[in-house]
């Protein structure tokens, strides 16, 4: 079965979960941006033995709008060559509208991540020949104020079933892609990947890079240079 099957089952499983205040809205781009998400999976998600870069969950102006991990619109359209129809979540927060590829806001994390890969590899095909990017959790959690709430900030009663579903899906992704290693984009993703590797007795090295979020003071001071040094320290000298 394909990655599309994996994420379809994950989306169906997550749809059964419920989240309480302060979360008031939950977006699943695997549903309303299924077309462009499937384009990403089918175009870039088939090669084996690559580095798997793993993020946490969608940003409000990245994957939430495009269905592509760290999917800042200009990079998705112009570098990855993906564009298509995007619908709306069933319940949409007025301060966090889904506008798809018409969204004019920029996803800083996506700009930094895909910009780094573009500067390093030149073309998307050259990058995806060596690596792949996925998110651990596909859901966006929005509070009443419109603020984003990350999965690690959810109460344990909500985290546990969420992590169980996402762990199973990531284990399937690992089985299907047979990555040479996993690089967590930030500590959260590294910890979730390492937990799965340990629990399932997988022989797979797990590392990490600094998350590109502008909320991180370190990321705002020479993020590309820090990531290049971190990758080289882990034995990855590209291209």
matplotlib code that plots the C-alpha trace (Angstrom):
import matplotlib.pyplot as plt

x = [0.0, 1.1, 1.7, -1.6, -3.3, -1.2, -2.3, -5.9, -6.1, -4.4, -6.8, -9.8, -8.4, -7.7, -11.3, -12.6, -10.5, -11.9, -10.1, -11.2, -10.6, -8.4, -8.5, -11.6, -10.8, -8.9, -7.9, -6.9, -5.3, -5.2, -8.9, -9.5, -6.2, -6.2, -5.5, -2.3, -1.2, -1.6, 0.4, 3.2, 3.2, 2.9, 5.5, 8.2, 7.3, 8.3, 12.1, 13.8, 16.9, 16.8, 17.1, 13.7, 13.3, 10.5, 8.6, 6.1, 2.7, 1.5, 2.0, -1.0, 0.4, 2.2, 0.8, -2.5, -2.9, -1.2, -1.3, 2.5, 4.8, 6.4, 4.4, 5.2, 3.1, 5.8, 8.1, 5.3, 4.1, 7.4, 10.0, 8.0, 5.7, 2.6, -0.7, -4.3, -7.7, -7.9, -11.1, -12.0, -12.1, -15.6, -15.2, -13.1, -11.7, -12.4, -8.9, -7.3, -9.1, -8.0, -7.3, -5.2, -2.8, -4.5, -3.1, -0.8, 0.8, 4.3, 5.3, 8.7, 9.6, 8.8, 10.7, 13.8, 13.6, 12.8, 15.1, 17.9, 17.3, 17.0, 20.3, 21.9, 20.6, 19.3, 16.4, 13.6, 14.4, 18.0, 16.8, 14.2, 16.8, 18.5, 15.8, 12.1, 10.1, 7.1, 5.3, 4.7, 1.2, -1.1, -3.5, -3.5, -4.8, -6.3, -7.3, -10.2, -7.9, -6.6, -3.3, -1.6, -1.3, 1.3, 0.6, 3.1, 1.0, -2.2, -3.2, -2.0, -5.6, -5.6, -1.9, -1.9, -4.5, -3.1, 0.5, -0.7, -2.2, 0.7, 3.2, 1.5, 1.5, 5.1, 6.1, 4.3, 6.1, 9.4, 8.5, 7.5, 10.4, 13.1, 15.0, 18.7, 18.2, 15.7, 16.5, 14.0, 13.3, 13.4, 13.6, 9.9, 10.2, 13.5, 12.0, 8.9, 11.0, 13.5, 10.6, 9.2, 12.6, 13.2, 9.7, 9.8, 13.4, 14.3, 17.9, 17.8, 19.8, 17.9, 19.4, 18.1, 18.5, 17.3, 13.7, 13.4, 10.5, 10.9, 9.7, 13.1, 15.8, 18.5, 16.7, 16.7, 20.5, 22.1, 19.7, 21.1, 24.7, 23.6, 21.8, 24.6, 27.0, 24.6, 24.1, 27.9, 28.4, 26.0, 27.9, 25.7, 27.7, 25.6, 25.3]
y = [0.0, 3.6, 6.5, 7.8, 4.8, 5.3, 8.9, 8.3, 5.7, 8.2, 10.9, 8.6, 7.5, 11.1, 12.2, 10.1, 12.1, 15.0, 18.0, 20.4, 24.0, 25.9, 24.2, 25.2, 24.3, 21.4, 21.4, 18.3, 19.2, 15.5, 16.0, 19.4, 19.6, 15.9, 16.6, 18.5, 16.3, 13.3, 15.1, 15.5, 11.9, 10.5, 12.7, 12.6, 9.8, 6.6, 6.4, 4.3, 4.7, 8.4, 10.7, 11.3, 14.9, 14.9, 17.9, 18.3, 19.4, 21.9, 25.7, 28.0, 29.4, 26.3, 22.8, 24.2, 26.1, 23.8, 20.2, 19.9, 19.7, 23.1, 24.1, 27.8, 28.7, 30.1, 27.1, 24.6, 26.2, 27.2, 24.8, 21.6, 22.3, 21.5, 23.5, 22.5, 23.0, 23.3, 23.2, 24.2, 22.4, 21.7, 24.3, 27.2, 29.9, 33.4, 34.5, 31.5, 31.2, 28.6, 30.3, 27.7, 28.9, 32.4, 32.9, 35.9, 35.2, 33.6, 30.5, 31.5, 28.0, 26.7, 29.5, 28.7, 24.9, 24.7, 27.7, 25.8, 22.7, 24.8, 26.6, 23.2, 21.1, 23.5, 21.4, 19.7, 16.4, 16.6, 17.1, 14.3, 11.9, 12.2, 13.1, 13.4, 15.7, 14.6, 15.7, 13.6, 14.9, 16.3, 18.3, 22.0, 23.0, 26.5, 28.2, 30.6, 33.6, 32.2, 31.2, 28.0, 25.2, 22.5, 18.8, 18.7, 21.3, 19.2, 17.4, 13.8, 12.4, 14.0, 13.5, 9.7, 8.7, 11.3, 10.0, 6.4, 7.1, 9.2, 6.7, 3.9, 6.0, 7.0, 3.4, 2.6, 5.4, 4.1, 0.6, 1.9, 4.4, 2.4, 5.6, 5.6, 7.7, 10.2, 13.8, 15.5, 19.1, 20.2, 18.2, 17.1, 15.3, 13.7, 12.4, 11.0, 9.3, 7.9, 6.6, 4.7, 3.3, 2.1, 0.6, -1.2, -2.3, -0.7, -0.3, 3.3, 6.3, 9.4, 12.8, 16.4, 19.9, 23.2, 24.0, 27.0, 28.6, 32.4, 31.7, 30.3, 33.0, 30.6, 30.1, 33.8, 34.0, 32.1, 29.2, 27.9, 27.9, 26.1, 23.5, 22.9, 22.4, 20.1, 17.9, 17.7, 16.7, 13.9, 12.8, 14.5, 16.6, 17.6, 17.8]
z = [0.0, -0.7, 1.7, 0.6, 2.2, 5.4, 5.8, 4.8, 7.7, 10.1, 9.2, 9.7, 13.1, 14.2, 13.2, 16.1, 18.7, 20.7, 22.1, 24.8, 25.6, 25.2, 21.8, 20.0, 16.4, 14.9, 11.3, 9.3, 6.0, 5.1, 4.6, 3.1, 1.2, 0.3, -3.4, -3.0, -0.1, -2.3, -5.1, -2.7, -1.6, -5.1, -6.6, -3.9, -1.5, -3.3, -3.2, -0.5, 1.6, 2.1, 5.1, 6.6, 8.0, 10.5, 11.7, 14.5, 13.0, 10.4, 10.6, 10.0, 6.8, 5.6, 5.5, 6.9, 3.6, 1.1, 2.5, 2.1, 5.2, 6.0, 2.8, 2.4, -0.6, -2.9, -2.4, -2.9, -6.1, -7.6, -6.3, -5.7, -8.6, -6.6, -6.8, -6.6, -5.0, -1.2, 0.6, 4.2, 7.6, 8.8, 11.6, 10.7, 13.0, 11.7, 12.6, 10.9, 7.5, 5.0, 1.7, 0.1, -2.5, -2.4, 1.1, 1.2, 4.5, 4.6, 6.7, 8.1, 9.1, 5.6, 3.9, 6.0, 5.6, 1.9, 1.2, 2.8, 0.7, -2.4, -1.7, -1.0, -3.8, -6.5, -7.7, -5.8, -7.6, -6.4, -2.9, -2.9, -4.4, -1.0, 1.5, 2.3, 4.6, 6.7, 9.8, 12.8, 13.5, 10.6, 12.8, 13.6, 17.0, 17.3, 20.5, 20.9, 20.5, 17.2, 18.8, 17.7, 20.3, 19.6, 20.4, 23.3, 25.1, 25.1, 28.3, 28.7, 28.2, 24.7, 23.9, 24.5, 21.8, 19.5, 19.9, 19.6, 16.2, 14.9, 16.2, 14.2, 11.1, 11.4, 11.9, 8.6, 6.9, 8.2, 6.9, 3.5, 2.9, 4.7, 5.5, 6.1, 9.2, 10.7, 11.4, 13.8, 12.9, 16.5, 19.8, 19.8, 16.5, 17.5, 20.7, 19.1, 16.4, 19.0, 21.1, 18.1, 17.1, 20.7, 21.3, 18.0, 18.2, 14.9, 13.8, 12.7, 13.7, 14.9, 15.0, 14.9, 13.7, 15.1, 14.4, 12.0, 13.9, 14.4, 17.9, 18.6, 19.4, 18.2, 14.8, 14.3, 14.4, 11.5, 11.2, 7.8, 9.2, 12.4, 10.4, 8.0, 10.9, 12.7, 9.5, 8.9, 12.5, 11.9, 8.8, 6.2, 3.8, 0.9, -2.1]

ax = plt.figure().add_subplot(projection="3d")
ax.plot(x, y, z, "-o")
ax.set_aspect("equal")
plt.show()
